Amino acid sequence: MKIQKLLFSAVVLSTVAASQTTVFAEEILDDTNVEEATEQNSIIVGETTENPLTNGENIETTHPANVLGATSNTRAASSYQQVFIDSVAPSARTLAAENDMYASVMIAQAIIESGWGQSALAAAPNYNLFGIKGNYNGQSVTFKTQEYVNGEWITIDAAFRKYPSYAESLLDNVKVIKTTSFSSGVYFYAGAWKSNTNSYKDATAYLQGRYATSPTYASTLNSVIESYNLTQYDNTNSNSMYRLYNPNSGEHFYTNDAKEKNWLDSVGWNYEGVEWQSPKSGSEVYRLYNPNSGDHHYTLAADEKDHLVKSGWKYEGRCWYSGGSTTLYRLYNPNAKTGTHHYTKNTNEHNNLVKQGWRDEGIGWYGQ
């Protein structure tokens, strides 16, 4: 039988008991009170479950009370929310594809378990998204918890795993979902695996009452997945397209190479998130570089590519494919020397740039 124990901060215990309600992480963490919510999360709040793994390890996971029994507001992701999604989505997509899981569910769990990465436990330098106790390669961080022992509440110092990045935290949660077993040959969370379900909703329904006891845990995950279009990360036939901005030249740069993105970010470019998903096959989009201005240009048209090469631009190869139902608009700034072209799927951004004097050049290509 799965062991469960409740952990509550002394501050919120009476409030939870009186109201019998909980608050969704998104409602706590709007743009005006992220710092306040992070400070409040310095005491771990919620329930702890024990997961014996097939390798003999026992992982204790604490689920915060402020997301148990919660509901989500449907709205577009704000800037810090999209940054968080972008920071975990690539690892989640890879791990999910390799382990018969749904990336959408994994990301949604990370969102509600960590409060969009803003809890003290999840924030840098701890990166613990799922409240897993113990240490990681000898590294841990201590938080106070309230535990009910022998008929009374006591405060203890509990050690939680401290990770070098979100990727390791996501991998540990994969181990919990894939290898927790209370009986030889029977995997406790097997009903949440992709091969044993028809959709992500089957997976979230199976997790409810097992991964967390809240009677609305599944609906909370489903609402987050739907609100923020997380099913796009379940598609293994596409690549995330990263968008970066050079504050010195004014140029925007686009790449599906995570290493290139990370290098540019390290040398002063501003990472602005995932702009769209590109298919792994379709019509080629070409990338060119102007050695005189330092500008990059992207085009679906082979004749435009050939013309620019004749004019002195360097052809850097096929950078991604065009295909799908998402329109990427192309705009031109007649006053700029670098960053002369801009590409966006955002209609509002497109319209604002046109109002500022950019020329609408139509559709650049399509994405997913």
N, C-alpha and C positions, 0 to 999 in steps of 0.2 A: 504493500500500500504506500502511496506517495506521502511523504512527511511534509507537513506544512505548519508554519508558525507565523504569527502576526507580529510585525514590528511597527510601532507608531511613535512619533515624537510626542512628548508630553504636551507641547504647545497645541497640536492639532487634534489630539485624541478626543477631548471633550466636544470639539466642534463637529467632528465626524459622527460621534455617537448621537449628538443632538439632532443633526440635520439629515443623517442617512444619505447624504449626497456627496459626490466627488466632483472635482473640477478637472476638465481636460487640459492637458499641457498647453495646447494652443491658446486657451482662454487665459491661462496664467501668463504665458510668455508672449504678449503682444510687444510691439516695438517700444512701448513706454516703460515697461517694468521688467525687462529681461534681467537686469542687474539685481533687482530686488528678489526675483524668484530664485536666482542662482544662490543668493545668500541664504534664503530660507531652506534650500535643499541641502544645506550643510549637515542636517540631521536626516538620516535615511528613514524614509517613511514607506510602509507598505507591508507586504507579506513575503516570506522567504520560503522557497521550495528547494528540496534536495533532490539531485539528479545523479544517481549512480551510473557511471559510464562503463562500457564493456571493457575498457582498459584498466579497470580497478579504481579509477579516480572518482571522487564524489564532488560534484559541483553544486554549491549553494547559490541560488539566484534570488535576488531581492527585487520585487516588483513594486514601484512606488504607488502609494495609496491614491495620489492625486490623479491617476489615470484609470483606476479600477472603477468600473461601472460608469464610465464617462461617455459623452456623446460629442461629436465633432460638428463644428460650424463649417459649412461648405463655402469656401472662398478661395481665391487665387493665392498662391504662396507669396508672402512678402519677401523682401530681399534676404534676410538672414535665414528664413525657412528654405528658400531655394538654394542658398549656399550650403546649408546642411545636407539637403537632398543630394546635391552635386558631389559633396564630399564623401558620401557613403555609397552612392549608387554604383560607381564602377566596380568596387570590391564586391558589393552585394550581387551584382549581375554575374560576375565571374564565379563566385562561390556557389551561387544558386545553380548555375549551369553545370558545375562540376559535381554537385551533391544532390541532384534530383529535388530541388526546392524552388519556391517562388521568390524571386528577388523583391517583388512588390510587398509580400508579407514580411520579409526580412527588414525592408526599409521602414515599413509602417510600425513594426515592433520597435525598431531603433528610435523612431520619432516619439512614440508615446512612452517608452520606458525611460528615455533620457530627457524628455522635455525639449525636443529639437536640439539636443546636444548642449543645452544651457545649464543643466544641473551641475553642481560642483563636482560630482563624481564623473560625469561625462565630459566636462570641459577639459581643455589642456591644463596641465600635462598628464591628466589621468586617463582620458579616452575610454572610460569604462561605460559602455552604452547600456548594458543589461544587468547591472548590479551584481556581477559575479564576485563572490568572496574569495579570499585566499591571496596568492601572489602569482605574478607572471614573470618567469625567469628571475625570481627573487625580488621583484619589485611590487610594492603594495602601498596603499594609502589608507589611513585610519579615519573612520567616521564614528561618531556616537550613534547608537541605536537604542531603542526601548524594546525590551523583551519581557514577556510575561512568564515568569519562572516561579514555581511553587506558590501560586496564588497571588503573586504580587508583581508589579512592574519594576524592573530594574534597568538602570542605564549601564551599558557596556561599551567598550571600544572594540569595534569590529574592523578587521583588515579586509580591504577589497583590492582586487587585482588592478595594477597600474600598467597600462599598455603603452607601447611606443607610438601607436596610431590607432585609428578606428578599424583598420583592416584586421588586426589581431583580435580585437574585441568581437568583430563579426565572425571570425573563424571559430572562436570559442563558443559562440552561440550555435553555430553550425554543428559543433561536436555535441552539444546538448540535444539538439533536435534529431541528430542522426544516430547517436550511440547510447542514449539513456535507456537502461533496461533493468527492470525489477525481476525479470525471470529470463533464464537463459534462452536465447533465440527469439525473444519477443521484445520488439522495440517500442518504447512507450509512446513515441510521437510519430510512428510510421504512418498513421492516418493523415498526417499533414504533408507527406511527401508528394511530389508531383505525380509520380507513377501510380499512386493510390487515390488520386482525386481527379475530378473533371474540371475544376477551376480553383482559383485562389480562395473562393468562398467556402469550398469544402475544407480547405486547409485551415482557415481561420475558425470554422465551426468546430473542427477537431481539437484545436488548441484550447478553446474555451473549456474551463473546468479541469484542464490538465496543466497547461503551461501557466495559466492564471485562473483564479476561481471566480472572477467577476462574471455575473450572468450576462453582461453586455460587452465582454471582451471582444467577441467576434464582430459585433456590429460596429464597435469603435474602430477596429482595424479596417473593416470594409469601408467605413466612411472616410477614413484617412486615405486609403488606396484610391477611392473614387474621386475625392476632392482634389488630390494632387496628381492624378493621372499616373499612378505608380505602375500600372500594368505595362506601360511602355518599356519598363526595364525587364519584363519577363520575355521580351522578344530577343532571342539570341541571334537573329539575323540582321542586326543593325549595330552601328557604332555610335557612341556619344561624340558629338561635335563640340569641342571646347572653344569658347570665345575669350580673347584677351585684348587688352587695350594698352597702348603705349602712351603714357601721359606726356612724353617729351615730343613725339612726332604726331600724335593724334590719330595714329593708325590702329584699326582693329585687325586682329589676326585670328584665323580659324584653323583648327587642326583636330584630327582624331587620334593623334599620337600623344598618349599621356606623358611620356618622357619629355617630349618637346614642350608640352604645356607646362610641366613642372620646371623645366630649365628656364623658360621665358619668365615664369613667375619669380624665379630666384634671382633674375637679373634686372628686375624692375618693372616688368609688365604687370598690369593688374588683371587677375583672373576674374572674369565676369560670369562664369558658370557654363552650363551646357546649353547651347543655343537650339540644337535640334538633334534628331537621330537620323543617321544616314544608313541606307541599305548596304548590304555587302555585295550587291551586284546591281547593275543597271547602266545608265548612261554616265560616261566618265566626265568628271569635272576636273579641269586642268588648273595648275597653280604656276604662276610666273612671278619673277622678281626683277625689279628695276634697279640695277646697281648704281645708277646715278642719284635716284631719289630715295632709295631704300624701301620703296613701296612694294606691296604684294597685290596681285590681281588674280581673281578666280573666274573661270568662265566655262560654260557648257559648250561653247561654240568652237569647233576645231579651226575654222577659218579666222576667228578673232585671235586665237592662240598663235597661229602661224603668222599673222600680220604683226603681232607684238614681238615675236621672235625676230622678224626681219627688221624691226625698229630698234633692236638692241636689248630687249628684255630677255632674261634667262629662263628657259623652260625648266621647271623643277619637278615635272612629272604629274601623274594622275594623283590627286589628293584625296578624293572620295567619289562616291557614286550619287547620282540623282535618281530619285524614285520615291513614290509615296504620294500622300494627299496633302502634306504640309507645304504651303507656298513660302519660298524664300525670296523676298523682294530685293531688288538691286537698285541702289541710289548712287548718284554722282554729285560730288561737291566741286563746282567749277572754280572755287576760290582757293582750294587746298592744293599744296604741293605734294604732301604725303597723306595717306589715308583718304585718297580721293574717292574711293568706292566703299560703300557700306552695304552689308547684307543682313537682313533681319526677317524673322517670321512674325514679328510683333506689329500688328496693324497700327496701333497707337504710336509706336516709335516711328514707323514709316511716315505716318501723317504729320507728326511733329517736325521731322526732318524736312519734309516738303515745304512746310510753313516757314522754315528757317532758310530756305533757298536751295536745298538739295533738289536735284532733278530725278524724277521717277523714271527709271530705265526699264521698268517692267519686272518680269519674273526672271530671277537668276537661275534657279533650279528648284527641285522639290526634295522634301525630306519626309521622314516618318514621324 
